[in-house]
């Protein structure tokens, strides 16, 4: 019998598995990232989206908390046109568009040395946000820590905020679109991940360097470049991280 992780189709993502309703695998395979969800029309409609028709969302001058202001500025890409002005057409029956911005794939699948924090944790919520210039969508995730593999957290930090570029936007024409960096996935609400993180003290959060969903004791890579790690044993990865650390 084929298990979900054996039959999964890795359909890359941007918005981190957006948030929920997808704990059961699709017929094609396990969906553990948002780009995967964006390619499944029946599921993208269930996912939270940044509504570009909402005046409050588009009010870039509205007051924000200091940490939110820092994050919105950091994700901003001044060389990109505003999201509201982009007009890539949707093909008939198409419910998503993957952002065309590429990323540097020259990285290791286990960036232990370059990570400030490596954890095993479960995503309990996620939210899309607009950058300070209105040209980029990014997502924040509430991560409930189960095990710290590298780094130190205070006893009170059983839950941390993690972040990554990408998310689902709702266009004024009523269509949802997945916007992000091709090949970089975002976590899905309810799933457990091993995440390699970079500290962002000014926003009291952590950026995702890379990561792996843990499904039935096996790994499913969050990022396209690490697909060679799929189906490997999660406990073996945890052991390797501890050895390298």
C-alpha positions as CSV (number, residue, x, y, z in Angstrom):
1,X,0.0,0.0,0.0
2,X,1.4,3.4,-0.9
3,X,1.7,5.8,2.0
4,X,1.0,9.6,1.7
5,X,4.7,10.5,1.8
6,X,5.5,7.9,-0.9
7,X,2.8,9.1,-3.3
8,X,3.2,12.8,-2.7
9,X,3.7,15.2,-5.5
10,X,6.0,18.0,-4.5
11,X,4.5,21.1,-6.1
12,X,6.6,24.0,-5.1
13,X,5.3,26.9,-3.1
14,X,5.5,30.3,-1.8
15,X,3.1,31.0,0.9
16,X,3.8,28.3,3.2
17,X,1.1,25.8,3.0
18,X,-1.3,28.3,3.9
19,X,-2.8,27.5,6.9
20,X,-4.9,24.7,7.4
21,X,-7.7,22.6,6.1
22,X,-5.2,20.4,4.3
23,X,-4.1,17.9,6.9
24,X,-5.4,15.0,4.7
25,X,-3.5,14.2,1.5
26,X,-4.9,15.0,-1.9
27,X,-5.3,12.0,-4.2
28,X,-2.1,13.0,-5.9
29,X,-0.1,13.1,-2.6
30,X,0.6,14.9,0.6
31,X,0.3,18.7,0.6
32,X,2.7,20.2,3.1
33,X,3.5,23.6,1.6
34,X,1.6,26.6,0.2
35,X,2.8,26.4,-3.3
36,X,1.4,22.9,-3.3
37,X,-1.9,24.3,-2.1
38,X,-1.8,27.0,-4.7
39,X,-1.7,24.4,-7.4
40,X,-4.8,22.7,-6.1
41,X,-7.8,24.9,-7.1
42,X,-10.2,23.2,-4.7
43,X,-8.0,24.0,-1.7
44,X,-6.7,27.5,-2.4
45,X,-10.2,28.9,-2.0
46,X,-10.1,27.7,1.6
47,X,-6.9,29.5,2.5
48,X,-6.5,33.0,4.1
49,X,-5.6,35.6,1.6
50,X,-4.5,39.2,1.7
51,X,-7.4,41.2,0.2
52,X,-6.0,43.9,-2.0
53,X,-9.5,45.5,-2.2
54,X,-9.5,46.1,1.5
55,X,-8.7,49.8,2.1
56,X,-7.2,49.0,5.5
57,X,-4.8,46.4,3.9
58,X,-3.8,48.9,1.2
59,X,-3.3,51.8,3.7
60,X,0.5,51.7,3.8
61,X,0.7,54.7,6.1
62,X,-1.3,53.2,8.9
63,X,0.4,52.9,12.3
64,X,2.1,49.6,13.0
65,X,3.8,48.1,16.0
66,X,7.6,48.6,15.8
67,X,8.3,45.0,15.1
68,X,5.7,44.9,12.3
69,X,7.2,48.1,10.8
70,X,10.7,46.6,10.7
71,X,9.4,43.4,9.1
72,X,7.4,45.2,6.5
73,X,10.4,47.3,5.5
74,X,12.7,44.3,5.4
75,X,10.5,42.4,3.0
76,X,9.9,45.4,0.7
77,X,11.4,45.2,-2.8
78,X,11.4,48.8,-4.2
79,X,12.3,47.6,-7.7
80,X,9.1,45.6,-8.0
81,X,5.8,47.1,-9.2
82,X,3.0,47.3,-6.5
83,X,1.0,44.0,-6.2
84,X,-2.2,45.9,-7.0
85,X,-0.8,47.0,-10.4
86,X,0.4,43.6,-11.6
87,X,-1.8,42.2,-14.4
88,X,-0.5,38.7,-15.2
89,X,-3.5,37.0,-16.8
90,X,-5.0,33.8,-15.4
91,X,-5.6,31.0,-17.8
92,X,-9.0,29.4,-18.0
93,X,-9.5,27.3,-14.9
94,X,-6.3,28.6,-13.3
95,X,-6.5,29.7,-9.7
96,X,-3.0,30.7,-9.0
97,X,0.1,32.3,-10.4
98,X,3.5,31.5,-9.0
99,X,5.7,34.5,-8.6
100,X,8.5,34.7,-11.1
101,X,11.2,35.9,-8.8
102,X,14.0,33.3,-8.6
103,X,16.2,32.6,-5.6
104,X,19.8,31.6,-5.2
105,X,19.8,27.8,-5.0
106,X,23.5,27.6,-3.9
107,X,22.8,26.4,-0.4
108,X,23.2,23.3,1.7
109,X,20.2,21.1,2.6
110,X,21.4,21.1,6.2
111,X,22.5,24.7,7.1
112,X,23.4,23.8,10.6
113,X,26.3,26.3,11.0
114,X,24.3,29.1,9.4
115,X,21.3,28.7,11.6
116,X,20.8,30.6,14.9
117,X,18.0,28.2,15.9
118,X,16.9,24.8,14.7
119,X,13.7,23.4,16.0
120,X,11.1,20.7,15.7
121,X,7.7,22.5,15.9
122,X,4.1,22.5,14.8
123,X,2.5,25.4,12.9
124,X,-0.7,26.6,14.7
125,X,-1.5,29.7,12.6
126,X,-0.4,31.8,9.7
127,X,-1.1,35.3,8.3
128,X,-0.2,37.0,5.1
129,X,1.1,40.7,5.1
130,X,1.9,43.4,2.7
131,X,5.4,45.0,2.7
132,X,5.8,48.7,3.4
133,X,5.8,49.6,-0.3
134,X,3.0,47.4,-1.2
135,X,5.1,45.3,-3.7
136,X,5.7,42.1,-1.7
137,X,3.6,39.7,0.3
138,X,5.1,37.8,3.2
139,X,3.7,35.5,5.8
140,X,4.2,35.0,9.5
141,X,3.6,31.7,11.3
142,X,3.0,30.8,14.9
143,X,5.3,27.9,15.7
144,X,4.8,25.7,18.8
145,X,8.2,24.3,19.8
146,X,8.4,20.6,20.5
147,X,12.2,20.2,20.5
148,X,15.2,22.5,20.3
149,X,17.9,21.0,18.1
150,X,20.3,24.0,18.1
151,X,20.2,27.3,20.0
152,X,18.5,28.5,23.2
153,X,15.1,29.8,24.0
154,X,13.8,31.2,27.3
155,X,11.4,28.9,29.2
156,X,8.6,31.3,28.3
157,X,9.3,31.0,24.5
158,X,7.4,27.8,23.9
159,X,5.9,29.6,20.9
160,X,7.9,31.7,18.4
161,X,7.0,33.7,15.3
162,X,8.7,32.6,12.0
163,X,8.5,34.4,8.7
164,X,9.1,34.0,5.0
165,X,8.4,35.8,1.8
166,X,5.3,34.6,0.0
167,X,1.5,34.3,0.5
168,X,-1.9,34.2,-1.2
169,X,-3.4,37.4,-2.3
170,X,-7.0,38.2,-3.3
171,X,-7.1,40.3,-6.4
172,X,-9.8,43.0,-7.0
173,X,-11.3,40.7,-9.6
174,X,-12.0,38.1,-6.9
175,X,-9.3,35.7,-8.0
176,X,-6.8,34.3,-5.5
177,X,-3.1,34.2,-6.5
178,X,-0.1,32.6,-4.9
179,X,2.7,35.1,-4.9
180,X,6.3,34.3,-3.7
181,X,9.7,33.0,-4.7
182,X,9.6,30.1,-7.0
183,X,11.0,27.0,-5.3
184,X,10.7,28.3,-1.7
185,X,7.9,26.7,0.2
186,X,5.9,27.9,3.2
187,X,4.6,25.8,6.1
188,X,1.0,24.5,6.3
189,X,-1.1,25.0,9.4
190,X,-1.3,21.9,11.6
191,X,1.8,20.2,10.2
192,X,5.1,19.6,12.1
193,X,8.4,20.7,10.7
194,X,12.1,20.7,11.3
195,X,13.0,24.4,10.6
196,X,16.4,26.0,10.2
197,X,16.0,29.6,11.4
198,X,17.8,32.9,11.4
199,X,17.2,35.3,14.3
200,X,15.6,38.7,13.6
201,X,15.9,40.4,17.0
202,X,14.5,43.7,15.8
203,X,11.2,42.1,14.9
204,X,11.3,39.4,17.6
205,X,11.0,36.7,15.1
206,X,13.0,34.2,13.0
207,X,13.3,33.9,9.2
208,X,13.1,30.4,7.6
209,X,16.3,29.4,5.9
210,X,14.9,26.0,4.9
211,X,13.0,23.2,6.5
212,X,11.3,19.8,6.2
213,X,7.8,18.6,7.1
214,X,7.7,15.4,9.2
215,X,5.0,13.1,8.0
216,X,4.8,9.5,9.4
217,X,8.4,9.8,10.5
218,X,9.7,10.7,7.0
219,X,10.8,14.1,5.6
220,X,9.2,16.1,2.9
221,X,11.3,19.1,1.8
222,X,9.9,22.6,2.0
223,X,12.2,23.8,-0.8
224,X,12.7,22.5,-4.3
225,X,16.5,22.4,-4.0
226,X,16.3,19.9,-1.2
227,X,13.9,17.4,-2.8
228,X,16.7,14.8,-2.7
229,X,16.1,14.6,1.1
230,X,12.5,13.5,0.7
231,X,11.4,10.3,2.3
232,X,14.5,10.1,4.5
233,X,14.1,9.2,8.1
234,X,13.3,12.2,10.3
235,X,15.0,10.8,13.4
236,X,18.2,10.3,11.4
237,X,18.1,13.9,10.3
238,X,17.7,15.1,13.9
239,X,20.7,12.9,15.0
240,X,22.8,14.4,12.1
241,X,21.9,17.9,13.2
242,X,22.9,17.2,16.7
243,X,26.2,15.7,15.6
244,X,27.0,18.7,13.4
245,X,26.1,21.0,16.1
